[in-house]
Amino acid sequence: MGIPYSKQINAAFDEVTPLVAAAFDVLQTTKNIALFLLGIQIVTVVVLISTFIALLGLLISINPGLTEERDALVTPLLRWGARRLMNMRFYWTEILLGGTFVLLGCAIGAVLAIWLTSTDFQKIAEETGSAGGGQDDRRKDLGADEG
């Protein structure tokens, strides 16, 4: 009875192994989609907050009953922005330095993401045995024990 039973186990194992590999691919794709949606949500929140602030500033600016609030809130902010725009030639080094840091951070993040994803994939592939034929060796060992 041991030999037919082990043949049934091996047959079932042969049926399940491709499904596990396909499920892993689906899981990877789902993870990538989730990260992409997270980025979209963050950008959406930033855009909505900045739109809200702009509309609030617009309401304060055009409402004639809020002249004191406009003079206290909006006017200094607009003066500061206008001064920055008028003296833009003096701030190019700051802009270039900030842009360099942003690009460097993006590059480091991309390299780390690729490296971590590839090492995780290799670990999971080795654990499941889909890299290097580890499942075949286990099946041979099972057949040798029972036969």
RAPE-V868208 format. One record per helix or strand of 2 or more residues. SS is the DSSP state (H for helix, E for strand). FROM is the first residue (numbers start at 1). LEN is the number of residues. If there is no record, write none. Layout:
ss->SS from->FROM len->LEN
ss->SS from->FROM len->LEN
This chain:
ss->H from->2 len->61
ss->H from->64 len->23
ss->H from->88 len->3
ss->H from->92 len->37
ss->H from->134 len->13
